[in-house]
Amino acid sequence: MKKNKTAALAARISAVTLSAALLCSSLFSCSSSAYDTPEKYVSLPELSQITVDTADIEQTFDDLIEQLLINLSDKVYTPVEEPDATIMEGDKICIYYSGIPTDNSVELSDEILKSLTNTSDEKGYEFVVGDGDFIPEIEDAAIGKNINSPFEVNVEYTEETAAYEELEGLEIKFDVTVVSVSRQVIDEKHSVTLRYSAELANGDEPLDTILTLLEKTSENLLLSDDDAAFDIEFRVADVKEFIIGRSPSESFEFTLILPAENAAVYGYDEDVELLFSAEITSAYKAPEKLTDELVDSLTDGEYQSSEQYEQLLRDMIREDLAFQAIADAAVYTDELPEEEYNTYYSDNYNSALYAALGDISSLTSEELAQLMTEELTEQVENTARENAIAELHERLLLEYLFKLLSITISDEEYEQMLSELYESYETNYYFMLYTYGITSPEELADYLGREYLETQFKYQKLLPVIAEKVVYV
């Protein structure tokens, strides 16, 4: 198996994060005769009789790419062509600038003068106004300026802001020319953060019952998702027309009508018109497609080609759906290995209890007993039982497949895959490694246990094998 694929598959069952792996590793902490004879508890038809719908592969791939692109959303800027437009906070501008001391008697070295000038740079200097990445006085002065109008700014250098000791205490006059301006123009494909509050449009004092609807708040809105909620009573479809075409940092107002049937909940007997005051604080847009540049950035150079990366995703989907099809075809006996079931049940009981009551570590046994009503006890026990059976069945199925297809892990493979898993955690979950005091692959193995890790590594080897055994229709 290729190293990059091993790393990509390193966490596909339980070890999605290190903390999840630590929670699950106790279930693999000891050897079991049940896992030596899994055929006593599970049976399968011939793998060649199990089918996977290729349409499911394509749909899953499309869904995965769509979500991946949303996760890669970034600020997208559009050139501003209007000659009379003015620069706004949040605009990306490119400038030439040249600075000299306001005191003509001051002489500066060529090196310092060069640092105060970029007119010789054909590309100009590009920055987002308001982000604080350039000289604050120039950023502030740019706001409201006409795009094609040069301007001057005086900047006083202090000990903190002067890159050279000779500049400390000097006032420098900068001549600034704006080369280009681009800004975010929001469309339906953007995800925006909207900060807003509302009041009754007629100016009346609102009833206390409606204050939660009016209070100042902030929401993330995906403008393409018409049915997503906005401010409890409304949907994105109700507000996106007021947002599309605007720019981040732009403030605006709009009104929405709360119908009488909804307003009745708040004590009103007729339609209520609400006046919203809003500001777009950020806006991001998903890329149109997965490009080579995006893949290179996403994988830290491991993949330079979008085609290569998309093939990896298709292979992973194909393997996962093959395993799911096999799991669906598996038949289990009513009998369960008692010791193994009790281990899974105990682990799931604690999880179900936490889900129902939250952190109970500070409660005494008497306090916990008071909270455990008969109904809650039954709910927790049923949840624990169902999850324990499902997880134990999956483990038995894995052991059955390992045995059926002679999937094993050599010491050399174990060491190699352990190293790659540690590298994956080190890249993506370093804080968790730090929290648990794990500083090497060997310490990671001590925490997770060899049996747990071998099961994960055998699963990785299993997937491409079963993907070749099932039939695609």
N, C-alpha and C positions, 0 to 999 in steps of 0.2 A: 504494500500500500504506500502511496506517495506521502511524503511528510506533510505537504500542505493540506492534503485531504484529511490526514489523521488529525491535524490541528483543527480543521474546520468541523470535524465530527466529535471533537473531544468531550462535548458536554451534552449529547443529544438525549440521554435518558434522564438521569437524576441530577447530574452535576452541572446544571445550568449555571449556577454560581457556586462558589466554594461553600457558602453557608448551606445551600440546598444539599450539596454533597455530604457535608458533615452530618446533616440531619438524617440522611438516608444510609450512611455507611454502617450504622449499627445493625441494620438488617442483613448485612453480609459478613458479620464479624466472626461467625463460627461455621465450621464445616457441618454438612447435614447429609444424612443418608438419603433423605427425600430427594435431594438434588442429584444424588448419584443414580437414582431410579425414577426420573421424572415421568417415564412412560406409564407408571402406575396411576398417574393423576391426569394426564393429558394425552390426547391423540389427535392426529391430523390426517387429512386425505393426502394423496400424492401432491407434492408441490406443483407439479405440472398441470394439476387440475384446478389450481387456484388462479383466478383472473384479476387483473387490474385494468380499470377503464382508462385508456389514454386521455380521454377528455378530462378526467379528474386531474391528471398530471398537468395538462395545459392550464386548466382553471386555477389550480393551486399555484402554478408558476406565475400566472398573470397577477393573482392576488398578492403574491410575495413581492414581485417587482413593484407593484403599485405602493405597497406599504414601505418598501425600501426607499423608493423615491420620495415619499412623504417624509421619511426620517432624514433624508439628505437635503431637505428644504433649506434654501439659503436666500439671502437678499438678492433680488434681481433688479437691475437698474435700467431705465430707458432714457436715451438721450433727450434733453429738452431742446426743442428746435425754435420755440417762440422767442423772437429777438427782444421783446419787452418783458419777458418773464423775470421774476426776481428770485434770488437764491433763498432757499428755506433750510432750516435745521433738518438734518437727515439727508440732504442732497450730497451726492458724491461729486466733488469738483476737482478739476485739474488746473493748476496755476503755475505761472512763472512769477518769481519774486526776486527783488534785489534790495539789499539793506546797506545803509551807510549811517555813520554816527550823525546825529543832529548838530553836534558840536564840530564845526569844520576844522578846529585845531587838533582834533584827535586823529592820530595816525594808527592804522591797524595793519598787521602783516597780511601778505597776500593769502596765506592759509586761512586766516580768520575771515577776510573779506569773501573768500571763495565759499566758506561755510554759510555765509549770509545770502548767497546768491545761487539760483539754479536756472538762470536764463539760457545757459549754454546746454542744458539738458533738453534734448528735443522732445522727450516724453512729458516734461513738466512734472510737478509733484502732485500726486492724487491723494485725497483724503475725504472722509465723510464729515461734513460740518456738524459739530456738536459731539463727536465721539471722543474728543480730547487727545487725538493722536498728533496734532500739530500745534503750532504756537497759539495759545488761547486767544490772544488779542486779534490775531488774523482770522481765526475761526469766527469769533464774535462779530468782527467788522464785516465779514462776508455776508452775513444774514441780512436780507432786505436789499442788497445791492443788485443793480441791473446786471444781467449776465454779461453784456458786452462793455461794461463801464469799468475802466481801471480805477483803483482806489489806493489811498495811502493809509498806513497804520504806523503809529509810533509805539515802540515796545521798550519798556525799561527793564533791563536785565539785573537780576539780583544774584546773590551768591548761590541760591538754589537753582536758578534757571540758566545761569551762564555756563556754557560748555567750556569756555576759556576764561582764565582769571582776568585777562585784559578787558573782558566785556562787563565785568561786575560794576554796577553803578552807572553804566552808560545807557543812553537812550538812542535806539536805532530806528531810523525811518525806513519803512519798507514800502516800495512801490510794487503793487500787486496787479497782475493781469490774469483774468480768468480765461483759460483756454477752452474748457468745455464743462458742461454741467449735465448730470444725469440724475434721475430720481426714481424712486419706486412708485410706479403707477399700479394701484391694486386692481386685480381682476378676479374672476371667479375661482381661479386656481390657487389663490393665495390663502394662507392661514394667517390670521391677524390676532393681535391682542388688543382688545377694546376696553378702555377704562371709561366708565360712565356713571351717571346718576340720573334720576328722573324726578319730576314734580308734576303736579296737576296742571295741565295746560291752561285752565281757566284762572289760575292763581289762587284757588281756594286752599285753605289749610287741610292737609290730608288727614283722614282718620288714622288712628294708631294702627288699625288692622292692616293697612296697606303699606306701612313704612318699610317692611322688609323688601317690598317690590321696588321701592324708590331709592334705597340707600346706595351710597357710592360703592362700586365694586369693579372687578376686572374679570374679563372672560377671554378665553382663547376660542376663536371661531374659525372653522374650516368652511370657507364660503361656498364650496361645492356641495356641502352636506346640508341640503335644505331642511331636513327633518331634525337636525340637531337643536337642542334647547338653547334659548336665549332668555335670560332674566325670568326664569320660572314659567311665565305665562305665554311666551312667544317662541318662535322658531327662527333659525337663520334666514329662511326664505322671507321673513317679515322685515329684516333689517339690511340684507346685503345690498339692496339697491341704493342705500344711503352711504355705503362704504366703497363700493366699486368705483374706480376712477380717482379716488383720493390718494393722498400720500401719508406715510407715517409722520407723526407729530402734528398732523392737521387736526384742529378742533372744529366741531360742527354740531348742529342740533337737528333733531328729527322728531316727528310725532308718531305715535302708534295708538290705535284704538283698542281698549280692553272691552270686549263685548259684554253686554249686560249680564248674560248668563255666567260669565267668569267673574265679573265685577261683584256679583252678589255674594261671593265667598268673602269679600272684603267689606261688606256692609253697604254696597251701593245698589241702587235699583234701576240704573240705566247705564248706557255706555260711558266709559271713562276715557277721556283723551289724555295721554301722558306725553309730556315734553321731555325728551332725553337730551342731555348735554354730554357729548362724547369726545374722546381723543383716541386716535390710533397710536399706540405706544410702540408697536413693532409689527412687521409684516414679513412673512417668508413664503416662498413659492417653490414647489417641488419641480425638479428638472423634468423636461419632457421625456427624456429617455436616459438609460444607463450608458454613459459614454466611457471611452477608454480612460479619460482624465479622472472621472468620478471613481471608476474601479481602482485605478492606481492609488488614489487618495484613500479610498475606503479600506483597501487591503494593505496599506503601507508598502506598496510596490511589489507585493507578492504576485499580483496579477496585473499585467499591463493592458490586457485585451478584454473588452466587455464580452466578446463571444466566448472566450475561455472561462470567464467567471460565470456567465449565464449557463454554460454547460455544466459547471460544478453544481449550481443550484438545481438544475434539472435532474442531475444524477442523485442528489440528496433527496429530492422530492420523490423520485422514482423508487428509491430504496425505502423511504419512510412509508410510502403507500403500499409497497410490497409487504412490508412487515405488518402493516395494519390489516391488509387482506388476509394474511396468514393468521393473525390474532382473531379475526372475525370467523375464520373457518375452524378454529380449534374447538375441541369438545373436551370438557372437564368432567371428571367423576364427582359424585357428591361427597366423596371422602376427601378430607384435607389432612395433610400431615400436622398433627396437633401442636408439636413444639414450634414449628415454623409459623403456623397460624397465630399462635399466642403472641409471638414476637411482633408480628405485623399488627395484630389487634392492639397490643399495648401501645405501640408507637402511634397508631392512628387515633386511639382513644385520647391521648394527650393532645394531639393536634385538633381533634374535634372539640375537646373541652376548651382549648384556647380560643378557637373560632367562636364558640358560643358565649364565653365569659370574659375573654381578654386575658391579660396577665394576672394569674392567680397566685403568683409566688409569694405575695405578701399576706395572703389569707391563711388563717388558722384552719385546721380540719373542721372545727365546729362552724366557722363562718362559711366554709365551702359547702358543708352539709345543708345549711339553711338555704343556700342559693339553688341547690340541686333539687328542684321539684321533680315529681314523678314524670311529668311530660318532658322536661329538659333531660332527665336521665335517659329516658327512652330514645330521645332524639340523638343524643351523643352516642349511645350504644349502637343504634342502627347505622349512623354515619361511619363509626369506627369499623363495624362489621363489614359493611359494603366495600369500603376502601381497602380494608385488609384482604378481603377475598380477591378483589380486582388486582391488587399489587402482587399477591402471592401467586395468582394465576399467571401473571406476566412473567414472574421470575421462573416458575416451573416451565412455561413455554420457552423461555430463553434457554434453560438448561436442556430441554428436549431438543431444540434446534442445534445447540452446540454439540450434543452427542450424536444426533442424526447426521450432521454434516462435518463431523470431526474437526470442529473449530477449537484450536488450542493456542496458547501464548507461550512462546519460548522465553527463557530468561533474557535473551538479547532483545527480543521484541518488547518485553515488559519494560526494560530499562529505557529503550528508545522512546516508547510511547509515554512513559512517565515523564521523561525530560520535556517532550513536546507539550504535554498537559500543563506542566509547571510553567513553561514559557507562555502558554495561552493565558493562564491565570495571572502571571506576572504583568502581562500586557493589559489585560482587561479588568482584573480584580485585585490590583496591587494592594488597595487599602485593606481588603479582607485578609490577604496574606499577612500584612503588617499587624492587623488586629489579633490574629491567631498566632503570631510570632513564628510564621513559617518562612524560612529563608533559603530553602533548598528543596530539590525534588525528593530527597530522602525524608525530610521532615514532613512534606506533603503526604508521602506514602505512609508514614507513621500515623498521621492523623486519620487518613481515610481507610487504611487497612489494605493489605495486598489482595484479599479475596474480593473486596468491593471493586478495586481497580481492575483486577483481571476480568471481572464480569463486564465492566465497561469497555475494556479493550477488546474482549472477545466479541462484544456486540458490534463494535466498529468493524471488525473483520467479517462478521456475519452478514452485515447489510448488503454489500455488493454481491455476495454469494447468492443470497435468496432473491435478489433483484434479477439474477440470471435464470432462476429456476421457475418463477411464476410466468404466466402467459398474459400478454397485453392485448386487449381487444378494443 
